[in-house]
Amino acid sequence: MKLVDKIIAAIEPPLNHNGYDVADVKIVGGKHMILGVDIERLDEAPVTVDDCVAANHLISAILDVEDFIKGSYNLEVSSPGVNRPLKKISDFERFCGKDVKVELFSAINGKRTFFGKLTRIEQNLNDAVVYLKEGCDTVAAEFGVPYNGIKRASVKRF
């Protein structure tokens, strides 16, 4: 299991219990490692500075016990911002109807990046399919991309 996945598994349940969801976790290495955690409120209210402070204290306590990261690092807790990443299937479900940017590992019809409206997500036993309508055209054809084929996706402000 990757370090980011271990961190998410450790911090997500306590954050959920305290009214927050993990939107993203990033580790930026180098001499001064930074662990960035983007949170959202489960009640969908805007994230405040007080929310970031509370989540920071909770995450710090968990990571001190788990000791996943050897050496020193800085923990930065913030909101995901306007281009919120879509990582989990539940993120895609939550943001149906919104404009998104989706980047794929492999090209479809010669393209790896798509901008459009997230219309729905269908889950099956082994994977899920994310459906989009590309561009701003309301009559554009809907097409599906495999969830496991998505390299990166975000809610997009055009």
C-alpha positions as MATLAB code, in Angstrom:
seq = 'MKLVDKIIAAIEPPLNHNGYDVADVKIVGGKHMILGVDIERLDEAPVTVDDCVAANHLISAILDVEDFIKGSYNLEVSSPGVNRPLKKISDFERFCGKDVKVELFSAINGKRTFFGKLTRIEQNLNDAVVYLKEGCDTVAAEFGVPYNGIKRASVKRF';
ca = [
       0.000    0.000    0.000;
       1.333    3.437   -0.953;
       2.119    5.958    1.776;
      -0.707    8.287    0.706;
      -3.192    5.392    0.867;
      -1.981    4.467    4.374;
      -2.392    8.053    5.520;
      -5.903    8.312    4.043;
      -6.923    5.002    5.656;
      -5.713    6.256    9.044;
      -7.139    9.786    8.987;
     -10.379    9.453    7.020;
     -12.573    7.640    9.614;
     -11.728   10.037   12.496;
     -12.145   13.056   10.204;
     -15.523   11.727    9.002;
     -16.562   11.231   12.631;
     -15.719   14.898   13.267;
     -17.688   16.180   10.266;
     -14.961   16.317    7.596;
     -14.113   14.404    4.445;
     -10.698   13.953    2.844;
     -10.720   15.493   -0.633;
      -7.029   14.968   -1.399;
      -3.677   14.086    0.163;
      -0.395   15.166   -1.413;
       3.178   14.585   -0.365;
       5.802   16.944   -1.729;
       9.275   15.618   -1.016;
      12.668   17.147   -0.848;
      14.662   18.567    2.034;
      11.535   19.887    3.690;
       8.714   17.392    3.162;
       5.180   18.793    3.050;
       2.095   16.696    3.674;
      -0.917   18.506    2.244;
      -4.408   17.398    3.241;
      -7.442   18.990    1.598;
     -10.643   18.647    3.595;
     -14.317   19.379    3.056;
     -17.115   19.653    5.561;
     -19.646   16.827    5.390;
     -22.461   19.370    5.784;
     -21.102   21.039    2.579;
     -20.619   24.388    4.332;
     -17.452   26.269    3.351;
     -14.261   25.181    5.115;
     -13.097   27.816    7.602;
      -9.723   28.489    9.176;
     -11.097   26.986   12.407;
     -11.987   23.801   10.490;
      -8.433   23.584    9.154;
      -6.980   24.081   12.640;
      -9.263   21.414   14.156;
      -8.489   18.926   11.371;
      -4.765   19.712   11.646;
      -4.759   18.847   15.372;
      -6.634   15.612   14.730;
      -4.412   14.556   11.809;
      -1.229   15.449   13.717;
      -2.262   13.294   16.674;
      -3.026   10.327   14.402;
       0.206   10.625   12.426;
       2.271   10.965   15.625;
       0.928    7.577   16.728;
       1.086    5.872   13.312;
       4.547    7.282   12.486;
       4.151    6.700    8.728;
       6.552    9.487    7.811;
      10.094    9.154    9.063;
      11.810   12.433    9.805;
      10.355   15.901    9.921;
       7.608   17.271    7.724;
       5.136   20.136    7.640;
       1.412   19.373    7.698;
      -0.757   21.770    5.703;
      -4.534   21.399    5.945;
      -6.727   23.422    3.598;
      -9.865   23.330    1.468;
      -9.531   21.787   -2.004;
     -10.199   25.102   -3.752;
     -12.088   25.822   -6.958;
     -10.610   22.967   -9.015;
     -11.512   20.278   -6.512;
      -9.992   16.903   -7.377;
     -12.255   13.916   -7.935;
     -10.566   10.837   -6.500;
     -13.182    8.456   -5.100;
     -16.249    7.036   -6.801;
     -18.318    8.923   -4.230;
     -16.702   12.174   -5.462;
     -17.927   11.468   -8.998;
     -21.407   10.652   -7.684;
     -21.512   13.841   -5.609;
     -20.496   16.103   -8.491;
     -22.831   14.700  -11.169;
     -24.150   17.570  -13.258;
     -21.001   19.661  -12.751;
     -18.372   20.693  -15.284;
     -15.254   18.555  -14.988;
     -11.834   18.012  -16.481;
     -10.843   14.362  -16.913;
      -7.362   13.171  -17.901;
      -6.931    9.541  -18.936;
      -3.953    7.191  -18.832;
      -4.696    6.088  -22.413;
      -6.172    8.094  -25.260;
      -9.718    7.639  -26.572;
     -10.056    8.710  -30.205;
      -6.634   10.349  -29.954;
      -7.490   12.426  -26.856;
      -6.430   12.023  -23.249;
      -8.033   15.150  -21.775;
     -11.740   15.897  -21.818;
     -13.745   18.884  -20.577;
     -17.461   18.520  -20.111;
     -20.407   17.784  -17.876;
     -20.293   14.771  -15.571;
     -23.619   13.085  -16.268;
     -23.548    9.851  -14.243;
     -21.477    6.977  -12.930;
     -22.331    3.295  -13.192;
     -20.678    0.714  -10.974;
     -20.243   -2.936  -11.797;
     -18.407   -5.769  -10.055;
     -14.877   -4.943  -11.210;
     -14.912   -1.258  -12.107;
     -17.103    1.749  -12.703;
     -17.809    3.820  -15.796;
     -17.891    7.612  -15.637;
     -20.128    9.266  -18.229;
     -19.507   12.719  -19.681;
     -20.954   15.078  -22.250;
     -17.994   16.851  -23.792;
     -17.966   20.623  -24.157;
     -20.808   23.055  -23.621;
     -23.102   21.577  -26.276;
     -26.332   20.402  -24.625;
     -26.972   17.944  -27.464;
     -23.481   16.435  -27.297;
     -23.409   12.660  -27.144;
     -22.745   11.091  -23.782;
     -19.742    8.771  -23.603;
     -18.220    6.631  -20.898;
     -14.680    6.220  -19.622;
     -13.548    3.497  -17.231;
     -12.982    4.814  -13.696;
      -9.700    2.855  -13.485;
      -8.540    4.570  -16.688;
      -8.749    8.032  -15.133;
      -5.360    9.508  -14.302;
      -6.691   12.741  -12.833;
     -10.069   14.467  -12.631;
     -11.349   17.678  -11.102;
     -14.389   19.883  -10.908;
     -13.552   22.600  -13.388;
     -14.465   26.256  -13.421;
     -14.465   27.227  -17.120;
];
